[in-house]
Amino acid sequence: MMLQSNITELDTFVANAVDGHKYLQKLSRHDRAELMYTIASHIEALGEELILTAQEETNLPQARLNGEKARTIHQWRLYADVTASGVLLDARIDNGEGKNDIRKYNVGLGPVVVFGASNFPFAFSTAGGDTASAIGAGCSVIYKEHSAHPRTSRIMAKAIYDALQAFGAPNSVFGYISGSSHEVGQTLVAHPNVKAVAFTGSYQGGMALFKIGANRPEPIPVFAEMGSLNPVIALPAYVIANKENFAKEYIASLTLGCGQFCTNPGLLFLVKNEDSEHLKQFLKEELAAVSVNHMLHAGIRKSYDAAIQLLNATKEATVVGQSSADSEFPSAIVYTVSAEDFVANKQLQEEVFGPCGIIVECDSINQMEETIATLGGQLTITFAATKDDVQANSSLIELVKDKCGRLLFNGMPTGVEVVYAMQHGGIFPSSTDSRFTSVGPDAMKRFLRPISFQNWPDDLLPVELQNANSTQIERIENNKRILP
């Protein structure tokens, strides 16, 4: 069910999605998981055309695209496994001490609008984690094509439609809208039969959709991931012992994928001293040796170049080092600013989407803590630290916990694993709801709601809430955890 951007046809399109949601709600969770396995297999069967088309549209290397394809297939199969297990139903039964027999579990919200991301043409786009988690939750999907890779998206969409046909499911489970019209996207979010939205992109785009969702007659959740500075906080004892290796790790992470990751480490906090000066020299040497690739598309390159021009014109920012640049490839670059100037100049606190980092030099740990306290919420914050560093700076650690969704001890934040424990969502403004993740099986929780059944005859209850527990799911019964 594909639609060229056409406002007049949206009512019919969304009505089909309502039918698709009803279909998924009637499927057993095992059948829904089987549908997801089928979609994964059809994506896996896509051959060279997918990779070459994506490479042409995004400038991403084939190795990266093959890895991302494998991640996408893994997401569908993992989320299918979790769907089949029933663990996200959160089944609860209370029929002991209370006067009433009350039972509760989770059901899908309804049709979900998914907006694709520019930087992940597979894993965060047509058949990406948002689509997989919505279908896993029992919600139909309306996907709004991203203008950065339309041909890639349509290849993926065809794989989904082929899988639906092979399974025997209606096309209404997944709807695809092509074209770059912002009006269509806004109208979808405002449509009364749409029940949730998933978005990955800019702060401006995410907040525009969030406000539409919040101001509807029936407000709906808009789960928007909107970017992050992902600070790295390098503490003194660690810097003394790891200057050269840390410089290699930081520049490798900063330039990975030409810096076009939402977890790109755009800020580096240091205590200014002789060791930090040595570290900056190592960073300069790494930058001089690094090579960067094409950016995803001309629009992103234009925005990056404009941001670098602004930073170059900012008197408070001094260039530490940069890679070579020409008209074809951007330059990876690192600046340094004082903590005072960083706090005073809000432009320095804006995300630069690309291989650009800013070192914030602090006179002391106290000043570092005061400076970090002014930051908004982040997807990730990383401590480059020894255990002694951490133990000596407990108040800084506690401050940082309230600023991010994922807190790292050494290493770098780029590289988001698709596992249960992953939290890919942060404090506002990095995302609109810090309680949820867009990566890992818990991403399905975004599209679920609880419903209680009170005093219903056992044989009329959903099978997962019946006394026999014939489908063998984990439940909490009268305050006791019951395993299958």
TALIN-V503374 format. One record per backbone hydrogen bond with DSSP energy under -1.0 kcal/mol. CO is the residue of the C=O (numbers start at 1). NH is the residue of the N-H. If there is no record, write none. Layout:
# TALIN-V503374
CO:NH + CO:NH
This chain:
# TALIN-V503374
1:176 + 3:178 + 6:9 + 7:10 + 9:13 + 10:14 + 11:15 + 12:16 + 13:17 + 14:18 + 15:19 + 16:20 + 17:21 + 18:22 + 19:23 + 20:24 + 21:25 + 22:26 + 23:27 + 28:32 + 29:33 + 30:34 + 31:35 + 32:36 + 33:37 + 34:38 + 35:39 + 36:40 + 37:41 + 38:42 + 39:43 + 40:44 + 41:45 + 43:46 + 47:51 + 48:52 + 49:53 + 50:54 + 51:55 + 52:56 + 53:57 + 54:58 + 55:59 + 61:65 + 62:66 + 63:67 + 64:68 + 65:69 + 66:70 + 67:71 + 68:72 + 69:73 + 70:74 + 71:75 + 72:76 + 73:77 + 74:78 + 75:79 + 76:80 + 77:81 + 78:82 + 79:83 + 80:84 + 81:85 + 82:86 + 86:89 + 87:90 + 89:106 + 91:476 + 92:104 + 93:478 + 94:102 + 101:455 + 102:94 + 103:453 + 104:92 + 105:451 + 107:449 + 111:195 + 112:142 + 113:198 + 114:144 + 120:124 + 122:125 + 123:129 + 124:117 + 125:128 + 128:132 + 129:133 + 130:134 + 131:135 + 132:136 + 133:137 + 134:139 + 135:138 + 140:112 + 141:175 + 142:114 + 143:177 + 144:116 + 146:149 + 149:153 + 150:154 + 151:155 + 152:156 + 153:157 + 154:158 + 155:159 + 156:160 + 157:161 + 158:162 + 159:163 + 160:164 + 161:165 + 162:166 + 163:167 + 164:168 + 164:169 + 170:173 + 171:174 + 173:141 + 175:143 + 176:3 + 177:145 + 181:185 + 182:186 + 183:187 + 184:188 + 185:189 + 186:190 + 191:194 + 196:113 + 197:223 + 198:115 + 199:225 + 202:206 + 203:207 + 204:208 + 205:209 + 206:210 + 207:211 + 208:212 + 209:213 + 210:214 + 211:215 + 213:220 + 221:197 + 222:224 + 223:199 + 224:432 + 225:201 + 229:266 + 231:382 + 232:269 + 233:384 + 235:239 + 236:240 + 237:241 + 238:242 + 242:246 + 243:247 + 244:248 + 245:249 + 246:250 + 247:251 + 248:252 + 249:253 + 250:254 + 251:255 + 255:258 + 256:259 + 257:260 + 261:264 + 264:266 + 266:358 + 267:232 + 268:360 + 269:234 + 270:362 + 273:277 + 274:278 + 275:279 + 276:280 + 277:281 + 278:282 + 279:283 + 280:284 + 281:285 + 282:286 + 283:287 + 284:288 + 285:289 + 286:290 + 297:301 + 298:302 + 299:303 + 300:304 + 301:305 + 302:306 + 303:307 + 304:308 + 305:309 + 306:310 + 307:311 + 308:312 + 309:313 + 311:314 + 314:317 + 318:336 + 321:334 + 329:326 + 332:323 + 333:357 + 334:320 + 334:321 + 335:359 + 336:318 + 337:361 + 338:342 + 339:343 + 340:344 + 341:345 + 345:348 + 346:349 + 347:350 + 352:354 + 354:356 + 355:333 + 357:335 + 358:268 + 359:337 + 360:270 + 361:339 + 362:272 + 364:368 + 365:369 + 366:370 + 367:371 + 368:372 + 369:373 + 371:374 + 372:375 + 379:406 + 381:408 + 382:233 + 383:410 + 384:235 + 386:390 + 387:391 + 388:392 + 390:393 + 393:397 + 394:398 + 395:399 + 396:400 + 397:401 + 400:403 + 403:378 + 406:381 + 408:383 + 417:419 + 419:422 + 424:438 + 427:430 + 428:377 + 430:226 + 433:436 + 440:443 + 441:444 + 442:445 + 443:446 + 444:447 + 445:448 + 447:109 + 449:107 + 451:105 + 453:103 + 457:460 + 458:461 + 462:465 + 466:469 + 469:472 + 475:482 + 476:93 + 477:480 + 480:477 + 482:475
